[in-house]
């Protein structure tokens, strides 16, 4: 391979471009109208416009992506995650166009993309699945039949999209009376997100943990699973914090989990990077949940504890290279890593999306810190796409050090102009249950419910007076800036302590930078 | 210049003067030693030698979000005799407006005009950034008016419903 087209945007496009650079490969970006000046476009070697801002008119347009690859002479396509990453038609279109798709085959994507078919594969491979409906419940299946199936499984149940992923088209139902509304909502969300309104039902386990196994599989039948990731910290079925290793998985359970994951992958002749998700109950029994046939959002933490560059291996596997990773070493974590998904959302307004212009940005760094971002100061977070702006991950020799470093890094994170979930993470990482690792997939929603919408940005009493002084000083600077622009600045208006601030134009530019002036 | 700054419900009178000798700041009449320098688009404050990196983000005419060493503190700034509007509070009397915080599409109305709603009860579901967001009543009352129907595309700030 010489040149890779990245059929994505945001932080994951930046991540893949970096892998291309590391390998000496050329990187082609694609962009929608609102992304012309986005970071991934400016980082790439070449960039191709693919249409209007709504994803259906750009990042989801298979024809335009294939054209972009042809025009630039790219020989391979990396889909990232989201958009077309798990779309078998896209993988097939790449193959038909003579392009190497950096991911599994269209057949494997189609098979595992059907959550009900994937459950059958797992069961046939001897891996336990969560009790639920064997067949998909398409749009033609009436609520009467669905209610009967639900009674057979027993409440509480999960209503899930057959084509699902990312927590979309998923509803928890604890009371039979709520089933019709949940089915309708899940079908509508599934239809708009995946173009397929089919659903299925699954028993809701009591306080399960979400444990997943990353794996790589080459084209020569070799499958290497990695030490598990724990992703139980979820808000409305969306992962917000991930860590590896799991605080509750020991070497024996790890051996069984990773062997089960490898068995499922081998059963479908899987190739490239993929992740098998499990639920782990309080008795230590695990159940196959689904397979993600792509690179995961949370792949950096696996890279941090294993030293393996998963994107580099994705590219190597697509080229036909054999996996040379030591399978035993892949199961032994070096230290501990935790990731926070930083979203452009206002946690104090019910996690409402907060798109807009980023006025200022300083990302954390230092020992053990990795920030995979896709934004810059002066850039915009558009309204059209997932509001993930960056993934902040910390590595430590042990879990306690990883938490301490992540807390330190969150305090260093400075974003202005938009609201982000940083204050929420600052709060979460100070919760005793988090420090103890005592959580399950419903833990965060329960914890949030108890807060009744209280503000996350806790004001420590010691900072209240500082805030008042800071606001007064900033306000006086604003007043002075207005006055000094109205009249010629008096020669000695600024004291010696403020020499760097003295010239009136510096005042004005400062005030503008602070948004204090129009 | 003298300001009245509200933090966490408590108002402080902050007097700020600058001279050849630097900054003179008093908090409720009590002098505080403050050194101020602008650095990298932020302010470096040394208050009794304690170091604070500060940025003050405007959020409306009187509301500010003060970033201090990685923490965010909301404040309301007013001039002496004209304290801040207390914008955080929604007055108990009078109508309250449910507005769209961002552009999106109305996917569901959860109430009808004339319905009684509790505070924080869902009123309208707006889809934006691929997620459905439930917009809630800012206060208890009666839905006086619904300005949108299912399928309506709304701009940021658009009035969706009025609760009285």
Interface residues (C-beta under 8 A of the other chain):
Chain A: X168 X188 X189 X192 X193 X346 X349 X350 X352 X353 X354 X355 X359 X360 X383 X384 X385 X386 X387 X410 X411 X412 X413 X414 X416 X417 X423 X426 X453 X455 X457 X458 X459 X460 X463 X464 X465 X466 X467 X468 X469 X470 X471 X472 X473 X474 X475 X476 X479 X480 X492 X494 X495 X496 X497 X498 X500 X501 X510 X513 X514 X515 X516
Chain B: X1 X3 X5 X7 X8 X10 X12 X14 X15 X16 X18 X19 X20 X21 X22 X23 X25 X27 X32 X34 X35 X36 X37 X38 X41 X42 X43 X45 X47 X52 X54 X55 X56 X57 X58 X64 X66 X67 X68 X69 X70 X71 X72 X73 X74 X75 X77 X101 X102 X103 X104 X107 X120 X127 X128 X129 X130 X131 X132 X133 X134 X136
